[in-house]
Amino acid sequence: MFTSYRHISRRGLIAAATSLLTLASSGAAQAKTSSITVVFAGSMGVVMDHGIAPAFTAKTGTTVHGIGQAAMGLAHLIAAKDINPDVFVSVTAPPIKAVEAAGLSDGAAPVASSAMVLTYSPASKFAAEFKKPNPDVAQLLSIPGLRIGRTDPRVDPQGQYVLFALQLAGTYYKIPGLEQKVAGPTINPKQIFTEPSLLARLQQGQIDATIGYESAVISQHLPFIVLPPEINFSDPAYEKAWYSEATLTLPIAGKTTTIHPTPLVYYATVLKNAKHPKEAEAYVKFLNSPEGQALFKQYGYNAPKGPSV
């Protein structure tokens, strides 16, 4: 059994998490079974809700209550102790680092990895252009009237990586200013949507295209175009020569912060104030077990890369 919450505000997220924790405690007492709350990057919703959670419950008897939202937003809520989950699964290291800085994590293990891809809506009026053999990515991104969607880079790593990818694409395809031409201002209300709703809008044709995580795109059965490794953040070999050249300066948690991308790796940590540490440890161990890794692969994720953070 699992429960997942989507499309909720910060206040709603706090209330939902509090409710989940209360339900978990009362449910465990009544049924004499254990229960944990897992918060995770919103793009992971399909694999976490339909793959990992039911498999873990079937294997251990532990009920999983899942909340998927923007990873950095979740990190800030955890650090402020507005929510008190047992496990946090993040995409990229910075959200984990924010929780570590608050003294609530002793480190996180890599559990999966992914790449950025250019995905498009089958319902888009430009779909035929995207379907052509060997499409010109720079040309596609520059189509007049193309409706691009992305998430808020202030709270969501995926929103940051869209802009990072556009920066590197400008260099790779030798088109100065490509990021500004495609994305407009860094915080562009016309393009920004919540992470859980972004691909749903794409499926419905409300937007034409986005640059998103390959894993999430495959999980949602959306068509996509593979990007070169110099742009897609999948290969640590390109981190110094390419990825480190991208940069963003953003207001994050009340501070102006300059950030650089790292390879797209998903990390899992048991929170130090977890109410069910034994079950939480078992959950993280399950993510890296052969069964857990097979589920990640089934839903479009690649194997974990690099050391713990």
C-alpha positions as CSV (number, residue, x, y, z in Angstrom):
1,M,0.0,0.0,0.0
2,F,1.2,3.5,-0.7
3,T,-0.1,7.0,-0.9
4,S,1.2,9.8,-3.1
5,Y,0.4,13.5,-3.0
6,R,0.8,15.8,-6.0
7,H,0.1,19.4,-7.1
8,I,0.2,20.9,-3.6
9,S,1.6,24.2,-2.2
10,R,4.2,24.5,0.6
11,R,1.4,24.9,3.2
12,G,-0.5,22.0,1.7
13,L,2.7,19.9,1.5
14,I,3.4,20.5,5.2
15,A,-0.2,19.7,6.1
16,A,-0.2,16.5,3.9
17,A,3.1,15.4,5.4
18,T,1.8,15.9,9.0
19,S,-1.4,14.0,8.1
20,L,0.6,11.2,6.6
21,L,2.8,10.9,9.6
22,T,-0.2,10.8,11.9
23,L,-1.9,8.2,9.7
24,A,1.2,6.1,9.6
25,S,1.6,6.1,13.4
26,S,-2.1,5.2,14.0
27,G,-2.2,2.7,11.2
28,A,0.9,0.9,12.4
29,A,-0.5,0.7,15.9
30,Q,-3.8,-0.7,14.7
31,A,-2.5,-3.2,12.2
32,K,0.8,-4.0,14.0
33,T,2.7,-3.3,10.9
34,S,5.4,-0.7,10.3
35,S,5.1,2.3,8.0
36,I,7.5,4.9,6.6
37,T,7.2,8.3,4.9
38,V,9.4,8.8,1.9
39,V,9.7,12.2,0.1
40,F,11.3,12.3,-3.3
41,A,11.9,14.4,-6.4
42,G,8.6,14.9,-8.2
43,S,9.9,13.5,-11.5
44,M,10.3,10.1,-9.8
45,G,6.6,9.8,-9.1
46,V,5.8,6.9,-11.5
47,V,8.7,4.6,-10.4
48,M,8.3,5.4,-6.7
49,D,4.5,5.1,-6.6
50,H,4.0,2.2,-9.0
51,G,7.3,0.3,-8.9
52,I,9.3,0.7,-5.7
53,A,6.6,1.3,-3.1
54,P,4.4,-1.7,-3.8
55,A,7.4,-4.0,-4.3
56,F,9.0,-2.9,-1.0
57,T,5.7,-3.4,0.8
58,A,5.2,-6.8,-0.7
59,K,8.7,-7.8,0.3
60,T,8.8,-6.4,3.9
61,G,5.3,-5.7,4.9
62,T,6.2,-2.0,5.6
63,T,3.7,0.5,4.2
64,V,5.2,3.4,2.2
65,H,3.6,6.8,2.2
66,G,5.2,8.9,-0.7
67,I,5.3,12.6,-1.3
68,G,6.8,13.8,-4.6
69,Q,7.7,17.5,-5.0
70,A,10.6,19.7,-6.2
71,A,13.7,18.3,-4.5
72,M,15.2,21.5,-3.3
73,G,11.9,22.7,-2.0
74,L,11.6,19.4,0.0
75,A,15.2,19.9,1.3
76,H,14.3,23.3,2.7
77,L,11.2,21.9,4.4
78,I,13.2,19.0,5.9
79,A,16.0,21.4,7.0
80,A,13.4,23.7,8.7
81,K,11.8,20.7,10.3
82,D,8.4,21.6,8.7
83,I,8.2,18.0,7.6
84,N,9.7,14.9,9.2
85,P,9.9,12.1,6.7
86,D,12.0,8.9,7.2
87,V,13.7,8.9,3.8
88,F,14.6,11.6,1.3
89,V,15.4,10.7,-2.3
90,S,16.9,13.6,-4.3
91,V,18.0,14.2,-7.9
92,T,21.5,15.7,-7.8
93,A,23.6,16.4,-4.7
94,P,22.7,20.0,-3.7
95,P,19.4,19.1,-2.0
96,I,21.1,16.4,-0.1
97,K,23.9,18.9,0.9
98,A,21.2,21.3,2.2
99,V,19.8,18.6,4.5
100,E,23.3,17.6,5.6
101,A,24.1,21.2,6.4
102,A,21.0,21.2,8.7
103,G,22.5,18.2,10.6
104,L,19.8,15.9,9.5
105,S,21.8,13.5,7.2
106,D,25.1,11.7,7.5
107,G,25.3,11.2,3.8
108,A,23.4,9.7,0.9
109,A,24.0,6.8,-1.4
110,P,23.6,6.9,-5.2
111,V,20.6,4.8,-6.2
112,A,20.1,5.6,-9.9
113,S,21.1,8.0,-12.7
114,S,19.6,9.6,-15.8
115,A,20.3,12.1,-18.6
116,M,18.5,15.2,-20.0
117,V,16.6,14.6,-23.3
118,L,14.5,16.8,-25.5
119,T,10.9,15.5,-25.2
120,Y,7.9,16.7,-27.1
121,S,4.1,16.4,-27.1
122,P,2.6,14.0,-29.6
123,A,-0.3,16.4,-29.7
124,S,1.9,19.4,-30.6
125,K,1.4,21.0,-34.0
126,F,5.2,20.7,-34.4
127,A,5.3,17.0,-33.6
128,A,6.1,16.1,-37.3
129,E,9.2,18.3,-37.1
130,F,10.4,16.5,-34.0
131,K,9.8,13.1,-35.6
132,K,12.0,13.7,-38.6
133,P,15.2,11.5,-38.8
134,N,18.3,13.1,-37.4
135,P,16.5,16.2,-36.2
136,D,18.5,19.4,-35.7
137,V,18.1,20.1,-32.0
138,A,19.1,23.8,-32.2
139,Q,16.6,24.3,-35.1
140,L,13.8,22.6,-33.2
141,L,14.4,24.7,-30.1
142,S,14.3,27.9,-32.2
143,I,10.9,27.2,-33.9
144,P,8.8,30.4,-33.8
145,G,5.8,29.9,-31.5
146,L,7.2,26.8,-29.8
147,R,5.7,26.5,-26.3
148,I,8.5,25.4,-23.9
149,G,7.7,24.3,-20.4
150,R,10.0,24.0,-17.4
151,T,10.0,24.0,-13.6
152,D,11.1,26.7,-11.2
153,P,14.9,26.7,-11.0
154,R,14.8,28.3,-7.5
155,V,13.3,25.1,-6.0
156,D,13.7,22.3,-8.5
157,P,17.0,20.9,-9.9
158,Q,15.2,19.9,-13.1
159,G,14.3,23.6,-13.8
160,Q,18.0,24.4,-13.3
161,Y,19.1,21.7,-15.7
162,V,16.9,22.9,-18.5
163,L,18.7,26.2,-18.3
164,F,22.1,24.5,-17.9
165,A,21.4,22.4,-21.0
166,L,20.4,25.4,-23.0
167,Q,23.6,27.2,-22.1
168,L,25.7,24.2,-23.1
169,A,23.7,23.7,-26.3
170,G,24.5,27.3,-27.2
171,T,28.2,26.5,-27.0
172,Y,27.9,23.0,-28.6
173,Y,25.8,24.3,-31.6
174,K,27.6,27.6,-31.8
175,I,24.5,29.7,-31.2
176,P,25.3,32.6,-28.8
177,G,22.4,33.5,-26.5
178,L,20.4,30.3,-27.2
179,E,19.3,30.1,-23.6
180,Q,17.8,33.6,-23.6
181,K,16.2,33.0,-27.0
182,V,14.5,29.8,-25.9
183,A,13.8,30.4,-22.2
184,G,13.6,34.1,-21.9
185,P,14.2,35.4,-18.4
186,T,15.5,32.9,-15.8
187,I,12.2,33.2,-13.9
188,N,9.7,33.2,-16.7
189,P,6.1,32.7,-15.4
190,K,4.9,31.8,-18.9
191,Q,7.1,28.7,-19.0
192,I,7.2,27.6,-15.3
193,F,5.0,24.8,-14.0
194,T,5.2,22.5,-11.0
195,E,7.3,19.4,-11.5
196,P,4.6,16.8,-11.1
197,S,2.3,18.6,-13.6
198,L,5.0,19.4,-16.3
199,L,4.9,16.1,-18.2
200,A,1.1,15.9,-17.8
201,R,0.8,19.2,-19.6
202,L,3.1,17.9,-22.3
203,Q,1.0,14.8,-22.8
204,Q,-2.1,16.9,-23.1
205,G,-0.5,19.3,-25.6
206,Q,-0.7,22.3,-23.3
207,I,3.0,22.8,-24.1
208,D,5.0,21.6,-27.1
209,A,8.3,20.5,-25.6
210,T,10.7,20.5,-22.6
211,I,14.1,19.3,-21.7
212,G,13.6,16.7,-19.0
213,Y,15.0,13.7,-17.3
214,E,15.1,10.6,-19.6
215,S,13.9,8.4,-16.8
216,A,10.7,10.4,-16.2
217,V,10.1,10.8,-19.9
218,I,10.4,7.0,-20.5
219,S,8.2,6.3,-17.4
220,Q,5.5,8.6,-19.0
221,H,5.9,6.9,-22.4
222,L,6.7,10.2,-24.1
223,P,8.7,10.5,-27.4
224,F,12.1,12.1,-27.0
225,I,15.3,13.0,-28.8
226,V,18.7,12.0,-27.3
227,L,21.0,14.9,-26.6
228,P,24.8,14.7,-27.0
229,P,26.7,13.7,-23.8
230,E,28.3,17.2,-23.8
231,I,24.8,18.6,-23.1
232,N,22.9,15.8,-21.3
233,F,24.8,15.6,-18.0
234,S,24.9,11.8,-18.1
235,D,28.7,11.2,-18.2
236,P,31.0,12.2,-15.4
237,A,33.9,12.3,-18.0
238,Y,32.4,15.6,-19.3
239,E,32.0,17.2,-15.9
240,K,35.1,19.4,-15.9
241,A,35.4,20.2,-19.6
242,W,31.7,20.8,-20.2
243,Y,29.2,20.7,-17.4
244,S,31.2,23.0,-15.1
245,E,31.0,25.7,-17.7
246,A,27.3,26.2,-17.1
247,T,26.2,28.4,-14.2
248,L,23.2,30.0,-12.7
249,T,22.8,32.7,-10.0
250,L,19.5,32.4,-8.2
251,P,17.7,33.6,-5.1
252,I,17.5,30.4,-3.1
253,A,16.2,30.3,0.5
254,G,16.6,34.0,0.8
255,K,20.2,34.0,-0.4
256,T,21.7,34.8,-3.8
257,T,23.5,31.5,-4.8
258,T,25.7,30.6,-7.8
259,I,25.3,27.0,-8.8
260,H,27.0,24.7,-11.3
261,P,25.6,21.4,-12.6
262,T,26.8,17.9,-11.7
263,P,26.0,14.6,-13.4
264,L,22.4,13.5,-13.0
265,V,22.5,11.1,-10.1
266,Y,19.7,10.2,-7.7
267,Y,20.6,9.9,-4.0
268,A,18.8,8.4,-1.0
269,T,19.3,9.2,2.7
270,V,17.8,8.1,5.9
271,L,17.0,11.2,7.9
272,K,18.7,11.4,11.4
273,N,15.4,12.3,13.0
274,A,13.5,9.5,11.2
275,K,10.8,8.0,13.3
276,H,11.3,4.5,11.8
277,P,15.1,4.3,11.2
278,K,15.2,0.5,10.9
279,E,12.5,0.4,8.2
280,A,14.0,3.4,6.5
281,E,17.4,1.7,6.3
282,A,15.8,-1.3,4.8
283,Y,14.1,0.9,2.2
284,V,17.3,2.5,1.1
285,K,19.0,-0.9,1.0
286,F,16.1,-2.1,-1.2
287,L,16.7,0.7,-3.7
288,N,20.2,-0.6,-4.4
289,S,19.2,-4.3,-4.3
290,P,19.0,-6.3,-7.5
291,E,15.1,-6.1,-7.3
292,G,15.2,-2.4,-6.7
293,Q,17.7,-1.8,-9.5
294,A,15.6,-3.9,-11.9
295,L,12.6,-1.7,-11.1
296,F,14.6,1.5,-11.8
297,K,15.8,0.0,-15.1
298,Q,12.2,-1.0,-16.0
299,Y,11.1,2.6,-15.5
300,G,13.9,4.1,-17.6
301,Y,16.6,4.9,-15.1
302,N,20.3,4.1,-15.4
303,A,22.5,2.5,-12.9
304,P,23.8,4.6,-10.0
305,K,27.1,6.5,-10.7
306,G,29.8,7.9,-8.5
307,P,30.4,7.9,-4.7
308,S,28.1,8.7,-1.9
309,V,27.7,12.4,-1.0
